[in-house]
Amino acid sequence: MLAQPILLTLQLAALTTVILLVVGTPMAWWLARSTAWWKEAVATVVALPLVLPPTVLGFYLLLLLGPHGPGGWLAGWWGGHSLAFTFPGLVIGSVLYSMPFVVQPIRNAFEAFGDRPLEVAATLRAGPVDRFLTVALPLARRGFLTGAVLGFAHTVGEFGVVLMIGGSIPGQTRVLSVAIYDYVETGEWGTAHWLAGGMLAFSFIVILTMMTLEKRIGRTGP
């Protein structure tokens, strides 16, 4: 059943990327525009997964998502006991672990065009929402592209966090990286080679595609 972990991984990565774009965009906008003295403390918390060992993050997520944490209370709404070792738990962990890979490129893109375009739009009587939708978002499209690609690719390649909070339940939490680990552990090196080679090719294609699209966007505008 090689297709099962592949499809589950793609489903997890796609859902995580969509959630991160929805949640990360206002967060990146606030980080780019706010003058609050404590905004860099928030930015530091968002960036923690870049340097925090995945097992550390996975351990604390296991406590939070387990039966004695908030995850157990949430799972009780639909008769469950825990969000750990479930697909929703994997989504929560993936969103937190991949957040800096989406938020930071979008924040950088928002900061890059400065105040001038927004000020010009304001003189044309564009409201805050109009300025954001018609000026900020189009100017930051390169950041959105980079964030979406990096978020998706990083989720596909996750191992430590998903193993800690999801384990290896076929059809539920056994994603591609965990499946490769399991095949190596059981001595099925041929299957592991096949899956690992596929991930290597996928990573190459993702990076090449991102670089090509960024160059094309760079020729057509900021």
N, C-alpha and C positions, 0 to 999 in steps of 0.2 A: 504494500500500500504506500508506494513512494509519493503518489499524488496527494495523499492526505496532509502530510506536514507542509508540503509546498503550498497548497491552497490555503491552509490555515495561516501560514506565514504571510501570504499576500493579503489575506483578509485582515489580519492584525495590522500590517503596515499601512494599508489603505485607510482603515478606520482611525488609526493613530494620527496619520498625517492630516486628515480632515479635521479632527478634533483640535490638533495643535494649530492649524491655520485659523480656526475660529477663535480659540482661546488666546493664542499667541499674538494675533494681530493687535488687539487693543492693548495688550501688555507691552508689546514692542513700541506702540505709539506713545504710551504713557512714559516709558523709559526714555524715549527720544525727545519728548517735548516737556516733560515735567521739570520744574526747578526745585522740587522737594529735596531737602538735604539728605534724606534717607533713601533716595531712589537707588543709589549704588549698592546699598545693603540688600535691596530687593533683587537687583541685577546679580549680585553675588550668589544669592540663594538659587536663582534660576540657573546659574552657571555651575553650580556644585557638581552635577553629574559628569562634567568634563574631567574632573580630577578625583572624584570620589570612587573608590573601588566598587565595582558592581555588586560584590557580595555584601558590602556594608549597606548600600542602598536597599538591596534585596532583603537583608535581614530586618531592617526597620519597617519596610513595606509588609513583610510577613507578619510582624507584630500588629501593624495597623489594620491589615486586611483579614487577620485571623479571627477566630470566634470570640476572643476577648477584647477586640479592638472595634473601632467604628465600622470596619468592614463586616463584622459579625452582626452588628445592629442593622446595617443596611440590607444584608442578605436575609435577615429575618422578615423583611417586608414580603418576600415571595417564598417563605418557608424554608430558606436555606440557613446554614449555620456559619458560613464563612465565605469571603470573596477570594481567599487564597486558594490556589489550585483550581481556578475557574477561568474561563475566557474573559469575563469582565475584569477580573483581577489582573490578567495579563495586559489588558488595554490600559488600565490605570497606571500600572508600572511602566509601560512603554511610553505613555504620555509624559510622565515625570522624567524618565531617563533620556528621552529624545528632545525634551523641551529646549535646551540651549541651542541645539542644531537648527531649530526653526526660528526661535525668537531673536537670536543675535543677528543673523543676516537681514531680517526684516527691520530690526532696529537700526542697523548700519545704513540701510537704504533710506529710511525715514530721515536720518540725520544728514545724509549726503546732500540732499537738495536744499537744505537750509530753510530760512524763513521767507525769502523773497517771493517764491511762487504763491505761497499762501497769502502773503500780504497783498499781492496783485489781485488775487481772487477776491479778497475781502473788499477791495476798492470797487469791485464790480458787483458788490452786494451779495456775494455768495455766503451763505450761512456756514457754521462750523461743520455740519454734516455734509453739505455740498462740497466744501473745500476738501474734506477728507475723501469723499467718494470720487470726485472728478479731478482732483489735483494730486493728492498724496498717494492714493493707491496706484494710479497709472505711472507716476514717477518712480514708485518703489517696486515696479514689477520684477526687476532683476533680483531683488532681495527675496521676493515671494517665490520665484522660480528656484533660487538656490536653497531656500529654507525647505520647500516642499520636497525637492529631490534628496537633500541631505537627511531630512526627517524620515522619509520613506526608506532610504537605503540603510540608515542607522538602525531602524527598527527591524529590518530584515536580518541584519547581522548580530542582533542582540543574543547574548548567551547567559552571562552570569545572573542578571536580574530575572530573566524569564525562568531560568532553572530554579532559582531560589523561591519564587512565588508561584510558579506554575507546575514544577516537576515535569513529568513526562507521561501525561495521560493521553493515549491515542485518540485523535478526533476532538480533543478539548484543549489541551495545553502543549502538546508535543509539536513544537515548531521546528523549522528546518535545522537550526543550529543545534538544538537538543537532539534531534534525530541523528545528526552526524556523530555527535558524542556517543550516543547509544550504540551505533553501528561499530564504532571503533572499540568500545568496551566489550562488545560481543565477538570481536574478531572478524566482522564482515567488512573487510577493508575495501573490497571492490565497490560495494554500495556506497561506502563512505567517500571513496575517490570520486564516484560519479556525482554525488551531491555537492561535495566540496568544489569540484571543478565547475559545476554549474554556478555556484555562488561566486567563484573567482571571475567567471565570464560576465556574470550579472554586474559585479562591482566595476569591472572595466567599462562595460557599456554605459552604466549610469554616469560615471565620471566623464567619459568621452562625450556623452549626450549633453551633460550640463555645461561643459566647456564650450561646445559648439553653439548651443542656444544662447549662452551669455555673450558670445562674440556677435551673433546675429542681432541680439537686442541692443548691444552696444553701438552697432552701426545705425540703428533706426532711431535711437534716442537715448536719454539719460537713464 
